[in-house]
Each structure stands twice: as C-alpha cells, then as structure tokens.
Amino acid sequence: MNTRYLLPTMLTALLSAGVANAATLPEDRTDLLYHSYEGDGADINGPALVVRKSFGDKVSLSGKYYVDSVSSASIDVVTTASAYSEERIETSFGASYLYDATVFSLNVTNSDENDFLGRSYFFSVSQEMFGALTTLSLGYGRGDDTVSRNGDDVFEDEIDRQHYQLGLTQVLTKNWIASVDYEAITDEGFLNNPYRSVRYQDDSTRGYAYESELYPRTRTSNSLSLRTRYYLKHGAALSFDYRYFSDTWDIEAHTVGVGYVHKFRDNWTFEAGYRHYTQTQAEFYSDLFERPQAQNFLARDKELSSFSNHMGRVGVTYAFSKKILPFVERGTVNLYFNRLRFDYENFSDLRVGAPVGEEPLFGFDANVIQFYVSVWY
C-alpha cells in the first residue's frame, strides 16, 4: 500500500459513492471536497470536484477534477535525495447508459505530473437479476502511462496496464446485503521508481553505498474481497470487509475492516471504523544487499517490505433540505478524520546514523482529513 497514493485511492472510493452498481443511474449530484494527508514528512492536499447529471431516464454523465499538491521530505527523500514539491492533476469523464435491467458505463481518466503522464479507460456492465436481489458486474480497464525523470531529458519509459473485474452483490435478507469482488491487474513496462536506490555493504566508513533499484518489467496481481453490511434499527448499520491480495512478486496481503454507522435524529449521521492491513515482502526486496548487483532484481522500497498498517476512522454528516438552499433538493456536509499507523518489519531508519545492522526499524503516524459538501438537484 503506497502511502503516496493512499489518499487518492481513498478519495476515489469516496467520490465514487452514488455510482450505479445495479439497474439504476446515479442521482444528479455535485461533490466539492478538500483533502489533506500528513505523514512521513509528506504533505498532500488539494480540492476535488465531481459533477453528475442525467439526461432523460437512460443516460448519465459525470466529470471529475482532482488536484494533489505534494510537498515531501519523507525518509526515502531525505536519505538519498532532496525534498521536493509537485502537483498532480487528474481529470476524468464518465458516461452510463441504462437499458432495461443493465447499466453500461465508461470512464476515461487523465493524470498529469511533471514526471508522469497517465491515461486510463474503464468499461463495466452491471446486470440486475432475480427480482433485483442479485447484481452481477463485469469490468475491463486499460492504462497507458509514460514515466520520465526530472533533470534527465533522455530517460522516458512506458507502462501498459490491464484491469479485469468481476463482482456479485446479493441481498440476503431485508436487513443484510453482501458482495464478493475479484480483481486481476497486469502491469508491463517500467514499474520501479526512477529516483529510488538500494543500498549494499561496502568498506567505507558508513558501511554501505547506493545503486539504482531494478524491478521486473511485468507484474500480475489478484485480489478477492468480501463486503457485508447489516442494517439495524433506527438508521444504524454494521459493516465488515475482508480483502486478500497476492502478486507475482511474492507479496501477500490481508486487509480486515469493521465499521459502524448511526443516524441521530433527522439530520445527523455518525460513523466509526477500524482497518488493519498486513503484507509480506517482495522476493527481490532487501534492506541491505551483501554486494553491488547482488541479484537480477533489486528493491528497497519500504512499500515492498514486510509491514503492517492500522487505521481508525471517525466521521460526521449533517443533512440539510431545500429549506436551507432552495435551488437543490437536499445536501450533506461531511467531515472525516483518519489516523494511520505504519510499522515496517525489515526497513531500517537510516536518519539516526547508527552503525550498519543496528539501525532501528522505521514507522510513522499519518493524519488524513476529508471535508466535502454534496448536493442533489
């Protein structure tokens, strides 16, 4: 779980709320959000805007504009490079078409940074069956990315990505719903970071030196997720999520999450949740290699090491009606706070200057704040 892209991933899930996964179109809705991530010397923040609008009862269009302003002096940066600032801008356009009990959806996304250009396309079909109790969904996506390196006018490489998705959602009782989702992702091309280095032992005073990391040019990952929600009385609900992940780099990961949502009176909704993530290291990862070019592939990215992550989440939502804003049907004001803890089992903290082999293991805390306003019209 790369912390650099943790926040965008969370925001994608947040801003996708309301997208149809059964035989209905998304509601006409606008979301305006501000997000902030602070942890491991990195500050990431910026706005996001999502607009959805239906045309007739068959077609719905959506657009998203999302900005990441990044200022980083993380452990990777301060040990091998200089602190940096950059901005990532992501735009996307989506369209959904409803035909009988089937929804066809297409989404096109562009992501621009000063050293990365991403283009992706995702097409999905969802089919409602058995009296709207079962929904089957299929999806396929393709990405074409271009990687460059600041200060190097010669270096440029490509990444080709393919994404396959299969999902089943089932209404079990009037209060209980569950879903199972399978994803397979294949990546081919330049998959490592053009700035990151690995370290190896030498006879210098420090005891080690650096060389560029080198990853395989192919990676295939598979994940299986189970999600279930049980609705209680008085607008409350319990949720449980589990996800298993494995890839051809020998990484295995498990994610377990629980949540509780409680409605208070007519306007307030409170939410609390906890998630635990753990993974094994990639087969070509090492905190310290014995010698230069010790093996065919080399990595010292902490996100490819063995580590665990804990996240606690609390949130509050206030719902308002058109009595407050006459030009909309209804709306919500939402505030969420996430506290994260990362503990790395075989990635050393080199900032302390301890002798080789005696460095403490690295870990850090992070805070994520999400504040957004949603209106339906």
PyMOL commands that set and color helices and strands:
alter all, ss='L'
color gray80, all
select helices_A, chain A and resi 3-15+75-80+233-235+302-304+350-352
alter helices_A, ss='H'
color red, helices_A
select strands_A, chain A and resi 29-39+42-55+59-72+84-99+102-113+116-129+134-149+152-171+176-189+197-201+208-212+218-231+237-247+252-264+268-279+307-321+330-348+361-376
alter strands_A, ss='S'
color yellow, strands_A
deselect
rebuild
show_as cartoon
